[in-house]
């Protein structure tokens, strides 16, 4: 793929990512931010005073809302964080 094509796709990808992130609830964005800070599920649960299973449920919903399906190319946690960081 040529660099020119990548540059043309960038605005479209950014728009798609912004729309996907807009679907996240305030709590899901908070959790995604904590993931971006490098926290594990256990650490996020402790920080938010919730059960780890609750964090896992939020993360599953984050992946679904960001269209990051299991088996997709790459690590879904990393891809979600990259979307989050590119939005700022």
C-alpha positions as CSV (number, residue, x, y, z in Angstrom):
1,X,0.0,0.0,0.0
2,X,1.4,3.4,-1.0
3,X,1.9,6.2,1.5
4,X,-0.5,8.4,-0.5
5,X,-3.2,5.8,0.0
6,X,-2.6,5.7,3.7
7,X,-2.8,9.4,3.9
8,X,-6.2,9.4,2.1
9,X,-7.5,6.7,4.4
10,X,-6.4,8.5,7.6
11,X,-9.3,11.0,7.7
12,X,-11.8,8.3,7.1
13,X,-10.3,6.0,9.7
14,X,-10.2,8.9,12.2
15,X,-13.8,9.7,11.6
16,X,-14.8,6.1,12.1
17,X,-12.8,5.9,15.3
18,X,-14.4,9.1,16.6
19,X,-17.8,7.8,15.9
20,X,-17.0,4.5,17.6
21,X,-15.6,6.2,20.7
22,X,-18.7,8.4,20.9
23,X,-20.7,5.2,21.5
24,X,-18.9,4.6,24.7
25,X,-20.5,5.5,28.0
26,X,-18.7,7.8,30.5
27,X,-17.7,4.7,32.6
28,X,-16.4,2.9,29.5
29,X,-14.3,5.9,28.5
30,X,-13.0,6.0,32.1
31,X,-12.0,2.4,32.0
32,X,-10.4,2.8,28.5
33,X,-8.4,5.7,29.9
34,X,-7.2,3.5,32.8
35,X,-6.2,0.8,30.3
36,X,-4.3,3.5,28.4
37,X,-2.5,4.3,31.7
38,X,-1.3,0.7,31.8
39,X,-3.5,-0.6,34.5
40,X,-4.5,-4.3,34.6
41,X,-8.1,-5.4,35.1
42,X,-7.3,-6.1,38.7
43,X,-5.8,-2.6,39.3
44,X,-8.8,-1.0,37.5
45,X,-11.2,-2.9,39.7
46,X,-9.4,-1.8,42.8
47,X,-9.2,1.8,41.6
48,X,-12.9,2.0,40.9
49,X,-14.0,-0.2,43.9
50,X,-15.8,-2.7,41.7
51,X,-15.4,-6.4,41.1
52,X,-12.9,-7.5,38.4
53,X,-15.8,-9.3,36.6
54,X,-17.5,-5.8,36.2
55,X,-14.3,-4.4,34.6
56,X,-14.2,-7.4,32.3
57,X,-17.8,-6.8,31.3
58,X,-17.1,-3.1,30.5
59,X,-14.1,-4.1,28.5
60,X,-16.1,-6.6,26.5
61,X,-18.6,-3.8,25.7
62,X,-15.8,-1.4,24.8
63,X,-14.4,-3.9,22.3
64,X,-17.9,-4.5,20.8
65,X,-18.7,-0.8,20.5
66,X,-15.3,-0.2,18.8
67,X,-15.9,-3.1,16.4
68,X,-12.9,-5.0,17.7
69,X,-14.0,-8.6,17.3
70,X,-12.2,-11.6,18.7
71,X,-9.7,-13.0,16.2
72,X,-9.2,-9.6,14.5
73,X,-5.7,-8.7,13.5
74,X,-3.8,-7.4,16.5
75,X,-4.4,-7.2,20.2
76,X,-7.8,-5.7,20.9
77,X,-6.7,-4.0,24.1
78,X,-3.8,-2.3,22.3
79,X,-6.0,-1.3,19.3
80,X,-8.6,0.2,21.7
81,X,-6.0,2.2,23.4
82,X,-4.6,3.4,20.1
83,X,-8.0,4.6,19.1
84,X,-8.4,6.4,22.4
85,X,-5.0,8.1,22.2
86,X,-5.5,9.2,18.6
87,X,-8.8,10.9,19.6
88,X,-6.8,13.5,21.8
